[in-house]
Amino acid sequence: MQNDKKQGHIKHEDIDMDTHDRAVRRNAGSRSQAQSSSAPLWLICILIFVGVVGFFLIRLSSKMKPAENAEVDLSTPVPQATEESVPEAAPGSDPEVPSDRGGLLIVEGAESTAEPAGAAGAEAGSADILLTQEPVPTPTPTPSVHVHSFVKGVCSECGAKPEFLTGWLPDEFYQETEHAGTVTAVEYDTKAFAAYDQLTYHKRMNVYLPYGYDESRPYNVLVLIHGQGDNENDWLVKTHESGGHVMCGRVILDNIFEQGLAEPCIVVTPVTETKFVQGLTAGIVQMQDELRETILPYIVEHYSTYAKDGSEESLRAARSHFGLGGLSNGALFTYEGGMRKDFDLFGSYCAFSGNGEPWKTVAAIQTKDFAALPVDCLFTGAGALNDWQQNYTKIGFEYFLEKDERFVEGENAWRVDVDGGHEWKVWFTGLYNAMQVMFQEM
């Protein structure tokens, strides 16, 4: 046995063949009986299955049968396509202009064609139209909130006083809202007021329209002037980083209006200097006349404001609904250009980190033409860490209070310094503070 296993063979043992044959026949008989008895069982299962399926088919057809006299509409509804305009952005003159902060940047009056905002390397072309099968939802109106109406520093409706900040804005003011306003880049031609030769400048300004802008109602207008070396994009379009925050003026305005901190208004940001007019004095001369003869008439004629038309008479009549402000050199222009020459056109002023020569400004607004005009608002301030600017604005503000009784601190005149230096944190917080008290009719 051991030898057989080693050779890989199986040892055969003797088997009784008669016994084997009987066993085979017995097993074969048992299998045939099982097979003959299982056939009716399968047949029964099939019949039961067919019966169940038939029962459910009959019930289903009875439910789908229309009621008597009922009309059955067999047409398939076709979803209606809607048009959705692609947000467009002007190919601005400044390559650093960001376009990923939401809202719209549109170019009016430009020969160049707009391109989608934030599309790096996108080719210029006509605006694309998106066709969708689902209806595009219309913007939901901004929830109704109480907007304070400050008169002499106190809300005429609820008695509240303005709350000014001296540090960072709340985090949500740096974040996009669901109700974003739009920024339109407008190109226009204007006379060279500061030049001896009769040149014509082709310039550009940005116009911010608040969310839900409605042509059927009038809006206040705030003109904001940039600082030295900046342009029309810095106040509204560009993003500025400081202290880990990314700040954009349009986004901050959206949040101010959405939270009811100020009445929604139109904001205009022009360029104060061009390649033809350099220098602070020339820039002031150019802009003070450009505001009166070109910019404000254009805004009134193209947007819904409180002025009936662009004439000086209509602009003067709506003076309490126009405001002027700026930062650094823009603040300097607010005093030396705006107040001294255009005091009859603007009732509210906000100037950050700049003051000019206050004695000359006070003398100008006390002349015969301007002496009887009220001051609706003067808001100023600077960065508390910038000593010379802080002192500069403080001296100027106190001079206004002392020399002209139309300026009353806490009623229509405020100075609030913000923690920081000569930076956008200070200016955007200043804008937040000033917007609460602008356009209060005294």
C-alpha positions in Angstrom: 0.0 0.0 0.0 2.8 2.4 0.8 4.6 1.6 -2.5 1.4 2.3 -4.4 0.9 5.7 -2.8 4.5 6.7 -3.5 4.0 5.9 -7.2 0.9 8.0 -7.3 -1.5 5.1 -7.8 -4.7 4.2 -6.0 -5.1 0.7 -4.8 -8.2 -1.0 -6.2 -10.2 -3.3 -3.9 -12.4 -6.1 -5.0 -16.1 -5.1 -5.4 -19.2 -7.3 -5.5 -20.7 -6.3 -8.9 -24.2 -7.7 -8.1 -24.5 -5.6 -5.1 -23.2 -2.6 -7.0 -25.8 -3.1 -9.8 -28.7 -3.2 -7.4 -27.6 0.0 -5.7 -27.3 1.8 -9.0 -30.8 0.8 -10.1 -32.2 1.8 -6.7 -30.7 5.3 -6.9 -31.9 5.8 -10.5 -35.4 4.9 -9.5 -35.5 7.5 -6.6 -34.2 10.3 -8.9 -36.9 9.6 -11.5 -39.6 9.7 -8.8 -38.3 13.1 -7.6 -38.3 14.5 -11.1 -41.7 13.3 -11.9 -43.2 14.8 -8.7 -41.4 18.2 -9.1 -42.9 19.0 -12.5 -46.4 20.0 -11.2 -44.8 22.2 -8.5 -43.0 24.4 -11.1 -46.2 24.6 -13.2 -48.1 25.8 -10.1 -45.6 28.5 -9.4 -45.7 29.8 -12.9 -49.5 29.9 -12.8 -49.5 31.8 -9.5 -47.0 34.3 -10.8 -49.0 34.9 -14.0 -52.1 35.4 -11.9 -50.5 37.9 -9.6 -49.1 40.0 -12.4 -52.4 40.0 -14.3 -54.2 41.1 -11.1 -51.9 44.1 -10.7 -52.2 45.0 -14.4 -55.9 45.1 -14.2 -55.8 47.3 -11.1 -53.3 49.7 -12.7 -55.4 50.0 -15.9 -58.5 50.8 -13.9 -56.7 53.6 -12.0 -55.4 55.2 -15.2 -58.8 55.1 -16.9 -60.1 58.7 -17.2 -63.3 59.6 -15.6 -66.5 60.0 -17.6 -66.7 63.2 -19.7 -63.1 64.1 -18.7 -60.8 65.5 -21.3 -57.4 64.0 -21.5 -54.5 66.3 -22.6 -51.9 64.2 -24.3 -49.6 67.0 -25.3 -46.1 67.2 -23.7 -45.3 70.6 -22.1 -42.2 72.2 -23.6 -40.1 74.2 -21.2 -39.8 77.8 -22.2 -36.3 79.1 -22.8 -35.3 82.3 -21.1 -32.4 84.6 -21.7 -29.9 85.4 -19.1 -27.4 88.1 -19.8 -23.8 87.3 -19.0 -22.2 89.7 -16.5 -19.8 91.9 -18.4 -16.7 93.7 -17.3 -15.0 96.6 -19.0 -11.5 95.9 -20.2 -10.2 98.7 -17.8 -7.2 100.8 -18.3 -5.7 99.4 -15.1 -4.6 95.7 -15.4 -4.9 95.3 -11.6 -8.7 95.9 -11.6 -10.2 92.8 -10.0 -13.4 91.3 -11.5 -14.2 88.4 -9.2 -16.1 90.3 -6.5 -19.6 89.8 -7.9 -21.9 92.5 -9.3 -21.5 93.8 -12.8 -19.0 96.0 -14.5 -20.4 97.4 -17.7 -18.9 99.8 -20.2 -21.0 102.6 -21.7 -20.0 104.8 -24.5 -16.9 102.8 -25.3 -15.9 101.5 -28.7 -14.3 98.4 -27.3 -16.5 95.5 -26.5 -16.9 94.3 -23.0 -15.7 90.9 -21.8 -17.0 88.6 -19.0 -15.8 89.6 -15.6 -13.1 87.4 -14.2 -12.4 85.6 -17.5 -8.7 85.5 -17.7 -7.5 85.8 -21.3 -11.1 86.0 -22.7 -11.3 87.4 -26.2 -13.3 90.5 -26.7 -16.6 90.0 -28.5 -20.3 90.6 -28.3 -22.1 89.5 -25.1 -23.1 85.9 -25.1 -26.7 85.0 -24.5 -27.4 81.9 -22.4 -30.5 79.9 -23.1 -31.8 77.8 -20.2 -34.7 75.4 -19.9 -35.5 76.5 -16.4 -36.9 80.0 -15.8 -34.4 82.4 -14.4 -35.7 83.6 -11.0 -36.2 87.3 -10.7 -34.2 89.1 -7.9 -36.1 89.0 -4.7 -36.6 92.5 -3.2 -34.3 93.5 -0.4 -36.1 92.9 3.0 -37.7 96.1 4.3 -35.5 97.6 7.1 -35.8 100.8 9.0 -33.3 103.4 7.6 -32.6 106.1 10.2 -33.3 109.7 9.1 -30.9 111.7 11.1 -31.7 115.4 11.5 -29.3 117.3 13.8 -27.8 114.0 14.8 -31.0 112.2 15.9 -33.3 109.9 13.9 -36.5 111.8 13.4 -38.5 108.5 13.6 -37.0 106.5 16.4 -34.7 108.9 18.3 -31.5 106.8 17.7 -28.1 108.4 17.2 -25.5 107.3 14.6 -23.0 104.7 15.8 -19.6 105.2 14.4 -16.7 102.7 14.3 -13.1 103.3 15.0 -11.7 99.9 14.0 -12.4 97.1 11.5 -15.8 96.8 9.9 -17.7 93.7 10.9 -16.5 90.7 8.8 -19.7 90.4 6.8 -19.1 93.9 5.3 -16.2 92.4 3.4 -18.3 89.5 2.0 -20.6 89.5 -1.0 -24.3 89.9 -0.3 -27.2 88.3 -2.1 -28.2 91.7 -3.3 -25.2 93.1 -5.2 -25.3 96.5 -6.9 -23.7 97.1 -10.3 -20.8 99.3 -11.4 -20.9 100.8 -14.9 -17.8 102.2 -16.5 -18.9 105.3 -18.5 -16.6 106.9 -21.1 -17.2 110.5 -22.0 -15.6 113.6 -23.5 -15.0 116.8 -21.6 -13.4 120.2 -22.1 -9.9 120.8 -20.8 -10.9 123.5 -18.3 -7.4 123.9 -16.8 -5.6 124.2 -20.2 -5.0 127.3 -22.2 -5.5 125.5 -25.5 -9.0 124.2 -26.1 -8.3 120.5 -25.7 -11.0 117.8 -25.3 -10.3 114.9 -22.9 -11.7 111.5 -23.4 -12.2 110.2 -19.8 -13.9 107.5 -17.8 -15.8 107.3 -14.6 -17.5 104.5 -12.7 -21.2 104.7 -11.6 -22.5 102.5 -8.9 -26.2 101.7 -8.9 -27.6 100.0 -5.7 -29.4 96.7 -5.9 -33.0 97.1 -7.0 -32.3 100.4 -8.7 -35.7 101.8 -9.8 -36.0 104.4 -12.5 -39.4 105.4 -11.1 -37.9 106.9 -7.9 -35.1 109.5 -7.3 -31.8 108.7 -5.7 -29.2 110.8 -3.9 -25.8 111.0 -5.6 -22.4 110.8 -3.9 -19.2 111.7 -5.9 -16.1 110.1 -4.4 -12.6 111.2 -5.5 -9.5 108.9 -5.3 -6.1 109.6 -3.9 -2.9 110.5 -5.6 -1.7 107.9 -8.1 -5.1 106.1 -8.0 -7.9 106.2 -10.5 -11.7 105.7 -10.9 -11.5 102.0 -10.0 -10.0 102.3 -6.5 -13.1 103.3 -4.6 -15.5 100.8 -6.2 -13.9 98.1 -8.2 -10.4 97.3 -6.9 -9.9 95.0 -4.0 -7.5 96.2 -1.3 -5.9 93.8 1.3 -5.0 94.8 4.8 -4.8 92.9 8.1 -6.0 89.7 6.5 -9.1 91.4 5.0 -9.9 91.8 1.4 -11.9 95.0 0.9 -13.9 96.3 -2.0 -16.0 99.5 -1.9 -18.9 98.1 -3.9 -19.2 95.1 -1.6 -19.1 97.4 1.5 -21.8 99.7 0.0 -24.0 96.6 -0.8 -23.8 95.6 2.9 -24.5 99.1 4.2 -27.6 99.4 2.1 -28.8 95.9 2.7 -28.6 96.4 6.5 -30.5 99.7 6.3 -27.6 101.8 7.6 -28.2 104.4 4.9 -30.6 105.1 2.1 -29.4 103.5 -1.2 -27.8 106.0 -3.4 -25.9 106.4 -6.7 -22.1 106.6 -6.3 -19.9 108.2 -8.9 -16.0 107.9 -9.0 -14.3 110.0 -11.7 -10.6 110.5 -12.4 -9.3 113.8 -11.2 -6.1 113.9 -13.3 -5.3 112.9 -16.8 -2.2 112.6 -18.9 -2.9 116.2 -20.1 -3.4 117.7 -16.7 -0.8 117.0 -14.1 -0.2 118.5 -10.7 -2.5 119.1 -7.8 -3.6 122.6 -8.7 -4.4 121.8 -12.3 -6.3 118.7 -11.2 -8.4 120.8 -8.9 -9.2 123.4 -11.5 -10.1 120.7 -14.0 -12.4 118.7 -11.8 -14.2 121.6 -10.1 -15.5 122.7 -13.6 -15.8 119.2 -14.9 -18.2 118.3 -12.1 -20.4 121.3 -12.8 -20.4 121.3 -16.6 -19.9 117.6 -17.5 -20.2 114.9 -14.8 -23.3 116.0 -12.8 -25.3 116.9 -16.0 -24.5 113.5 -17.4 -25.6 111.7 -14.2 -28.8 113.6 -14.1 -29.7 113.0 -17.7 -28.9 109.3 -17.6 -30.0 108.2 -14.1 -32.9 108.9 -11.8 -31.9 111.7 -9.4 -33.7 114.6 -7.6 -32.6 117.1 -10.2 -35.1 117.8 -13.0 -32.4 118.2 -15.6 -28.7 118.9 -16.0 -28.9 122.7 -15.8 -27.2 124.6 -13.0 -30.5 125.9 -11.8 -31.9 122.3 -11.4 -28.6 121.1 -9.8 -28.7 124.0 -7.3 -32.4 123.2 -6.4 -31.5 119.6 -5.7 -28.3 120.5 -3.8 -29.2 118.6 -0.6 -29.3 115.4 -2.6 -25.8 115.6 -3.9 -22.7 114.8 -1.8 -18.9 115.0 -2.4 -16.0 113.3 -0.7 -12.6 111.7 -1.1 -9.5 110.4 0.5 -6.0 112.0 0.8 -5.7 114.2 -2.3 -9.4 113.5 -2.9 -10.1 115.0 0.5 -7.9 118.0 -0.4 -10.0 118.4 -3.6 -13.2 118.1 -1.6 -12.3 121.2 0.3 -10.2 123.2 -2.2 -12.2 122.4 -5.3 -15.6 121.2 -4.3 -16.5 123.5 -1.4 -14.7 126.6 -2.7 -16.1 126.4 -6.2 -19.1 124.0 -6.1 -20.6 124.7 -2.7 -23.9 125.6 -4.4 -24.1 122.1 -5.9 -23.3 119.9 -2.9 -24.9 119.9 0.5 -23.0 117.0 2.1 -19.2 116.4 2.3 -17.0 113.6 3.6 -13.2 113.9 3.6 -10.7 111.4 4.9 -7.0 111.9 5.7 -6.8 115.4 4.1 -7.9 118.9 4.8 -6.2 121.7 2.7 -6.1 125.2 4.0 -9.3 125.6 6.0 -9.2 129.4 6.3 -9.3 129.8 2.6 -12.2 127.3 2.3 -14.2 129.0 5.1 -13.7 132.4 3.4 -14.9 131.0 0.1 -18.2 129.5 1.5 -18.9 132.8 3.3 -19.0 134.8 0.1 -22.2 136.4 -1.1 -23.2 133.5 -3.3 -22.7 130.8 -0.7 -23.3 132.4 2.7 -27.0 131.6 2.9 -26.6 127.9 1.9 -27.0 125.3 4.7 -24.5 122.5 5.4 -26.3 119.2 5.6 -23.2 117.1 6.6 -19.5 117.4 7.1 -17.8 114.2 8.1 -14.0 114.0 8.4 -11.3 111.9 10.1 -8.0 110.2 9.5 -5.9 107.2 10.7 -5.1 107.5 14.4 -1.6 106.1 13.8 -0.8 108.8 11.2 -0.1 111.8 13.5 0.4 114.5 10.9 -2.8 113.6 9.0 -4.7 113.2 12.3 -3.6 116.7 13.5 -4.2 118.1 10.0 -7.8 117.1 9.9 -8.3 118.0 13.6 -7.1 121.6 13.1 -9.2 122.0 10.0 -12.3 120.6 11.6 -12.0 122.9 14.6 -11.5 125.9 12.4 -14.8 125.2 10.6 -16.6 124.9 14.0 -15.1 128.1 15.3 -15.4 130.3 12.2 -18.7 129.3 10.7 -21.8 128.7 12.8 -23.4 126.5 10.1 -21.1 123.7 11.3 -22.4 122.2 14.6 -20.5 119.3 16.0 -22.8 116.3 16.7 -25.6 117.7 14.6 -24.2 118.1 11.1 -20.5 117.9 11.7 -18.4 115.0 12.9 -14.8 114.0 13.1 -14.0 110.3 13.8 -10.4 108.9 13.7 -10.0 105.2 12.9 -7.3 102.9 14.2 -4.8 102.6 11.4 -2.5 104.7 9.2 -2.9 106.1 5.7 -4.7 103.0 4.4 -8.0 101.6 3.0 -9.1 100.2 6.3 -9.3 103.8 7.6 -11.1 105.1 4.5 -13.6 102.3 4.1 -14.5 102.5 7.8 -14.8 106.3 7.4 -17.1 105.7 4.4 -19.2 103.4 6.6 -19.5 106.1 9.3 -20.2 108.9 6.9 -22.9 107.1 4.9 -25.1 107.1 8.0 -25.3 110.9 8.2 -25.0 112.0 4.6 -27.9 113.7 2.9 -29.7 114.9 6.0 -31.6 118.0 5.0 -30.9 120.8 7.5 
